[in-house]
Amino acid sequence: MIAHGTSKELIRAIEEEKNKLAPLKGRDKNLDNFIERKIKILNECLNIIKKTKKESIQIVALSKCFIIEL
């Protein structure tokens, strides 16, 4: 996931992404492992965003969460 915006916008986008992933769990063990890693990374991003003071930020959530303050 790559996104930018205000903290509130990014929190909403991450929650929406997690809600889209949740129904896919339980279909395939390999897919479940991917979904669990993705949700873990998104939760890491949420925690960082909530602590960020800047209003405009960008997130890059691939294998790890990176926050870029704009």
The first five atom37 places (N, CA, C, CB, O) and aatype in JSON, in Angstrom:
{
  "aatype": [12, 9, 0, 8, 7, 16, 15, 11, 6, 10, 9, 1, 0, 9, 6, 6, 6, 11, 2, 11, 10, 0, 14, 10, 11, 7, 1, 3, 11, 2, 10, 3, 2, 13, 9, 6, 1, 11, 9, 11, 9, 10, 2, 6, 4, 10, 2, 9, 9, 11, 11, 16, 11, 11, 6, 15, 9, 5, 9, 19, 0, 10, 15, 11, 4, 13, 9, 9, 6, 10],
  "atom_mask": [
    [1, 1, 1, 1, 1],
    [1, 1, 1, 1, 1],
    [1, 1, 1, 1, 1],
    [1, 1, 1, 1, 1],
    [1, 1, 1, 0, 1],
    [1, 1, 1, 1, 1],
    [1, 1, 1, 1, 1],
    [1, 1, 1, 1, 1],
    [1, 1, 1, 1, 1],
    [1, 1, 1, 1, 1],
    [1, 1, 1, 1, 1],
    [1, 1, 1, 1, 1],
    [1, 1, 1, 1, 1],
    [1, 1, 1, 1, 1],
    [1, 1, 1, 1, 1],
    [1, 1, 1, 1, 1],
    [1, 1, 1, 1, 1],
    [1, 1, 1, 1, 1],
    [1, 1, 1, 1, 1],
    [1, 1, 1, 1, 1],
    [1, 1, 1, 1, 1],
    [1, 1, 1, 1, 1],
    [1, 1, 1, 1, 1],
    [1, 1, 1, 1, 1],
    [1, 1, 1, 1, 1],
    [1, 1, 1, 0, 1],
    [1, 1, 1, 1, 1],
    [1, 1, 1, 1, 1],
    [1, 1, 1, 1, 1],
    [1, 1, 1, 1, 1],
    [1, 1, 1, 1, 1],
    [1, 1, 1, 1, 1],
    [1, 1, 1, 1, 1],
    [1, 1, 1, 1, 1],
    [1, 1, 1, 1, 1],
    [1, 1, 1, 1, 1],
    [1, 1, 1, 1, 1],
    [1, 1, 1, 1, 1],
    [1, 1, 1, 1, 1],
    [1, 1, 1, 1, 1],
    [1, 1, 1, 1, 1],
    [1, 1, 1, 1, 1],
    [1, 1, 1, 1, 1],
    [1, 1, 1, 1, 1],
    [1, 1, 1, 1, 1],
    [1, 1, 1, 1, 1],
    [1, 1, 1, 1, 1],
    [1, 1, 1, 1, 1],
    [1, 1, 1, 1, 1],
    [1, 1, 1, 1, 1],
    [1, 1, 1, 1, 1],
    [1, 1, 1, 1, 1],
    [1, 1, 1, 1, 1],
    [1, 1, 1, 1, 1],
    [1, 1, 1, 1, 1],
    [1, 1, 1, 1, 1],
    [1, 1, 1, 1, 1],
    [1, 1, 1, 1, 1],
    [1, 1, 1, 1, 1],
    [1, 1, 1, 1, 1],
    [1, 1, 1, 1, 1],
    [1, 1, 1, 1, 1],
    [1, 1, 1, 1, 1],
    [1, 1, 1, 1, 1],
    [1, 1, 1, 1, 1],
    [1, 1, 1, 1, 1],
    [1, 1, 1, 1, 1],
    [1, 1, 1, 1, 1],
    [1, 1, 1, 1, 1],
    [1, 1, 1, 1, 1]
  ],
  "atom_positions": [
    [[0.85, -1.17, 0.0], [0.0, 0.0, 0.0], [0.89, 1.23, 0.0], [-0.96, 0.0, 1.21], [1.83, 1.34, 0.79]],
    [[0.58, 2.13, -0.89], [1.25, 3.43, -0.94], [0.15, 4.48, -0.96], [2.22, 3.55, -2.2], [-0.74, 4.43, -1.82]],
    [[0.2, 5.41, -0.03], [-0.84, 6.44, 0.04], [-0.27, 7.7, 0.69], [-2.07, 5.93, 0.83], [0.74, 7.65, 1.39]],
    [[-0.94, 8.81, 0.43], [-0.56, 10.05, 1.11], [-1.82, 10.84, 1.43], [0.42, 10.9, 0.23], [-2.85, 10.68, 0.78]],
    [[-1.71, 11.7, 2.42], [-2.83, 12.53, 2.84], [-2.66, 12.93, 4.29], [0.0, 0.0, 0.0], [-1.56, 12.88, 4.84]],
    [[-3.76, 13.34, 4.88], [-3.72, 13.71, 6.3], [-3.74, 12.43, 7.14], [-4.92, 14.64, 6.67], [-4.04, 11.35, 6.64]],
    [[-3.43, 12.59, 8.4], [-3.45, 11.43, 9.3], [-4.82, 10.76, 9.31], [-3.07, 11.87, 10.73], [-4.91, 9.53, 9.25]],
    [[-5.87, 11.56, 9.39], [-7.23, 11.01, 9.41], [-7.55, 10.25, 8.13], [-8.25, 12.13, 9.62], [-8.15, 9.18, 8.18]],
    [[-7.15, 10.79, 6.99], [-7.4, 10.12, 5.71], [-6.67, 8.79, 5.62], [-6.99, 11.02, 4.54], [-7.22, 7.8, 5.15]],
    [[-5.43, 8.78, 6.09], [-4.63, 7.56, 6.02], [-5.14, 6.5, 7.0], [-3.18, 7.87, 6.31], [-5.13, 5.31, 6.68]],
    [[-5.57, 6.92, 8.16], [-6.15, 5.97, 9.12], [-7.39, 5.33, 8.52], [-6.49, 6.67, 10.46], [-7.58, 4.12, 8.62]],
    [[-8.23, 6.13, 7.89], [-9.44, 5.62, 7.25], [-9.09, 4.65, 6.12], [-10.31, 6.77, 6.71], [-9.71, 3.6, 5.98]],
    [[-8.09, 5.0, 5.3], [-7.67, 4.16, 4.17], [-7.11, 2.82, 4.66], [-6.62, 4.89, 3.31], [-7.39, 1.77, 4.07]],
    [[-6.34, 2.85, 5.73], [-5.78, 1.61, 6.28], [-6.88, 0.73, 6.84], [-4.74, 1.93, 7.37], [-6.87, -0.48, 6.63]],
    [[-7.82, 1.32, 7.56], [-8.94, 0.54, 8.1], [-9.75, -0.09, 6.97], [-9.85, 1.44, 8.98], [-10.17, -1.24, 7.08]],
    [[-9.98, 0.65, 5.89], [-10.7, 0.11, 4.74], [-9.94, -1.06, 4.12], [-10.94, 1.2, 3.69], [-10.54, -2.07, 3.74]],
    [[-8.63, -0.92, 4.0], [-7.8, -1.99, 3.44], [-7.87, -3.24, 4.32], [-6.33, -1.52, 3.29], [-7.99, -4.36, 3.8]],
    [[-7.8, -3.06, 5.62], [-7.91, -4.2, 6.54], [-9.28, -4.86, 6.42], [-7.65, -3.75, 7.98], [-9.38, -6.09, 6.49]],
    [[-10.33, -4.07, 6.26], [-11.68, -4.61, 6.11], [-11.84, -5.39, 4.81], [-12.71, -3.49, 6.17], [-12.61, -6.35, 4.75]],
    [[-11.12, -4.99, 3.77], [-11.16, -5.73, 2.5], [-10.42, -7.05, 2.6], [-10.57, -4.87, 1.37], [-10.81, -8.03, 1.97]],
    [[-9.35, -7.09, 3.39], [-8.55, -8.3, 3.53], [-9.22, -9.35, 4.42], [-7.19, -7.95, 4.09], [-9.08, -10.55, 4.17]],
    [[-9.93, -8.91, 5.43], [-10.51, -9.83, 6.42], [-11.38, -10.93, 5.8], [-11.33, -9.05, 7.41], [-11.22, -12.09, 6.2]],
    [[-12.27, -10.64, 4.86], [-13.11, -11.71, 4.3], [-12.34, -12.75, 3.48], [-14.18, -11.11, 3.43], [-12.86, -13.83, 3.21]],
    [[-11.12, -12.44, 3.09], [-10.32, -13.37, 2.29], [-9.63, -14.44, 3.13], [-9.28, -12.61, 1.5], [-9.14, -15.44, 2.6]],
    [[-9.6, -14.23, 4.45], [-8.95, -15.2, 5.34], [-9.74, -16.51, 5.36], [-8.81, -14.62, 6.78], [-10.96, -16.52, 5.27]],
    [[-8.99, -17.62, 5.48], [-9.63, -18.92, 5.58], [-9.8, -19.65, 4.27], [0.0, 0.0, 0.0], [-10.29, -20.78, 4.26]],
    [[-9.41, -19.04, 3.17], [-9.56, -19.69, 1.86], [-8.36, -20.55, 1.49], [-9.78, -18.63, 0.79], [-8.51, -21.6, 0.88]],
    [[-7.17, -20.09, 1.87], [-5.94, -20.78, 1.49], [-4.88, -20.45, 2.53], [-5.47, -20.38, 0.05], [-4.74, -19.3, 2.94]],
    [[-4.12, -21.47, 2.96], [-3.12, -21.25, 4.01], [-2.06, -20.23, 3.59], [-2.45, -22.57, 4.38], [-1.68, -19.37, 4.38]],
    [[-1.59, -20.33, 2.35], [-0.58, -19.37, 1.88], [-1.16, -17.96, 1.82], [-0.06, -19.78, 0.49], [-0.49, -16.99, 2.17]],
    [[-2.39, -17.85, 1.37], [-3.05, -16.55, 1.32], [-3.25, -16.01, 2.74], [-4.42, -16.65, 0.59], [-3.08, -14.81, 2.98]],
    [[-3.6, -16.89, 3.67], [-3.76, -16.47, 5.06], [-2.47, -15.89, 5.63], [-4.22, -17.65, 5.93], [-2.49, -14.87, 6.32]],
    [[-1.35, -16.55, 5.33], [-0.06, -16.03, 5.8], [0.22, -14.65, 5.24], [1.08, -16.99, 5.41], [0.69, -13.77, 5.96]],
    [[-0.07, -14.45, 3.95], [0.13, -13.14, 3.32], [-0.77, -12.09, 3.98], [-0.17, -13.22, 1.8], [-0.31, -11.0, 4.3]],
    [[-2.04, -12.44, 4.17], [-2.99, -11.49, 4.76], [-2.57, -11.12, 6.17], [-4.42, -12.1, 4.77], [-2.62, -9.95, 6.55]],
    [[-2.15, -12.1, 6.96], [-1.71, -11.81, 8.33], [-0.49, -10.89, 8.35], [-1.39, -13.12, 9.06], [-0.42, -9.99, 9.18]],
    [[0.47, -11.12, 7.45], [1.64, -10.23, 7.36], [1.21, -8.82, 6.95], [2.68, -10.78, 6.36], [1.69, -7.84, 7.51]],
    [[0.32, -8.74, 5.98], [-0.15, -7.44, 5.49], [-0.87, -6.67, 6.61], [-1.1, -7.63, 4.28], [-0.63, -5.48, 6.8]],
    [[-1.73, -7.35, 7.33], [-2.46, -6.7, 8.43], [-1.49, -6.26, 9.53], [-3.53, -7.65, 9.01], [-1.67, -5.19, 10.11]],
    [[-0.49, -7.06, 9.81], [0.53, -6.69, 10.81], [1.25, -5.41, 10.38], [1.54, -7.84, 11.01], [1.47, -4.52, 11.21]],
    [[1.62, -5.32, 9.11], [2.3, -4.13, 8.59], [1.36, -2.92, 8.66], [2.78, -4.35, 7.14], [1.79, -1.83, 9.04]],
    [[0.1, -3.11, 8.29], [-0.86, -2.01, 8.34], [-1.08, -1.53, 9.78], [-2.21, -2.43, 7.71], [-1.21, -0.33, 10.02]],
    [[-1.13, -2.45, 10.72], [-1.26, -2.06, 12.14], [-0.03, -1.28, 12.6], [-1.46, -3.31, 13.02], [-0.15, -0.33, 13.38]],
    [[1.13, -1.69, 12.12], [2.36, -0.95, 12.43], [2.25, 0.48, 11.91], [3.61, -1.67, 11.81], [2.62, 1.44, 12.59]],
    [[1.74, 0.63, 10.7], [1.55, 1.96, 10.12], [0.56, 2.78, 10.95], [1.05, 1.86, 8.66], [0.8, 3.96, 11.21]],
    [[-0.54, 2.16, 11.36], [-1.52, 2.87, 12.18], [-0.89, 3.42, 13.45], [-2.69, 1.94, 12.54], [-1.12, 4.57, 13.82]],
    [[-0.1, 2.61, 14.11], [0.55, 3.05, 15.35], [1.49, 4.22, 15.11], [1.32, 1.89, 15.98], [1.54, 5.15, 15.91]],
    [[2.22, 4.17, 14.01], [3.15, 5.27, 13.69], [2.38, 6.53, 13.33], [4.09, 4.87, 12.54], [2.73, 7.63, 13.78]],
    [[1.34, 6.4, 12.53], [0.54, 7.56, 12.1], [-0.07, 8.26, 13.3], [-0.56, 7.13, 11.11], [-0.09, 9.49, 13.36]],
    [[-0.57, 7.5, 14.25], [-1.21, 8.08, 15.44], [-0.23, 8.9, 16.27], [-1.82, 6.99, 16.3], [-0.65, 9.8, 17.0]],
    [[1.07, 8.61, 16.17], [2.09, 9.34, 16.91], [2.68, 10.5, 16.12], [3.2, 8.4, 17.33], [3.41, 11.32, 16.67]],
    [[2.37, 10.57, 14.82], [2.96, 11.58, 13.95], [2.34, 12.94, 14.2], [2.8, 11.18, 12.48], [1.12, 13.06, 14.33]],
    [[3.17, 13.95, 14.26], [2.71, 15.31, 14.51], [2.36, 16.05, 13.21], [3.77, 16.09, 15.28], [1.51, 16.94, 13.21]],
    [[3.01, 15.68, 12.12], [2.78, 16.36, 10.83], [1.37, 16.04, 10.33], [3.83, 15.92, 9.79], [0.84, 14.96, 10.56]],
    [[0.78, 16.99, 9.64], [-0.56, 16.79, 9.11], [-0.55, 16.08, 7.77], [-1.27, 18.13, 8.98], [-1.44, 15.28, 7.49]],
    [[0.44, 16.35, 6.94], [0.51, 15.74, 5.61], [1.64, 14.71, 5.59], [0.72, 16.82, 4.51], [2.81, 15.05, 5.76]],
    [[1.26, 13.46, 5.37], [2.26, 12.39, 5.38], [1.99, 11.4, 4.25], [2.26, 11.66, 6.73], [0.91, 11.37, 3.66]],
    [[2.99, 10.6, 3.96], [2.88, 9.54, 2.97], [3.31, 8.24, 3.64], [3.76, 9.84, 1.69], [4.26, 8.22, 4.42]],
    [[2.6, 7.15, 3.32], [3.02, 5.86, 3.85], [3.38, 4.94, 2.7], [1.9, 5.23, 4.72], [2.79, 4.99, 1.62]],
    [[4.36, 4.11, 2.95], [4.74, 3.05, 2.02], [4.77, 1.78, 2.86], [6.15, 3.34, 1.3], [5.66, 1.6, 3.69]],
    [[3.8, 0.91, 2.64], [3.69, -0.33, 3.42], [3.89, -1.51, 2.49], [2.31, -0.42, 4.14], [2.96, -1.96, 1.82]],
    [[5.11, -2.0, 2.45], [5.42, -3.17, 1.62], [5.78, -4.32, 2.56], [6.6, -2.87, 0.61], [4.89, -5.03, 3.03]],
    [[7.05, -4.52, 2.83], [7.45, -5.53, 3.8], [7.63, -4.91, 5.18], [8.76, -6.22, 3.35], [7.81, -5.62, 6.17]],
    [[7.57, -3.6, 5.23], [7.71, -2.82, 6.45], [6.98, -1.51, 6.21], [9.22, -2.58, 6.84], [6.74, -1.14, 5.06]],
    [[6.62, -0.8, 7.26], [5.93, 0.47, 7.11], [6.93, 1.63, 7.17], [4.85, 0.64, 8.21], [7.7, 1.76, 8.12]],
    [[6.9, 2.44, 6.14], [7.73, 3.64, 6.1], [6.81, 4.85, 6.06], [8.68, 3.63, 4.86], [5.85, 4.89, 5.29]],
    [[7.09, 5.84, 6.9], [6.32, 7.07, 6.96], [7.21, 8.21, 6.49], [5.78, 7.35, 8.4], [8.33, 8.38, 6.97]],
    [[6.7, 8.98, 5.54], [7.43, 10.14, 5.03], [6.6, 11.37, 5.36], [7.71, 10.02, 3.48], [5.47, 11.51, 4.88]],
    [[7.15, 12.24, 6.17], [6.43, 13.47, 6.52], [6.64, 14.49, 5.42], [6.92, 14.04, 7.89], [7.77, 14.8, 5.05]],
    [[5.54, 15.0, 4.89], [5.61, 15.97, 3.79], [5.46, 17.39, 4.28], [4.54, 15.67, 2.75], [5.5, 18.32, 3.48]]
  ]
}
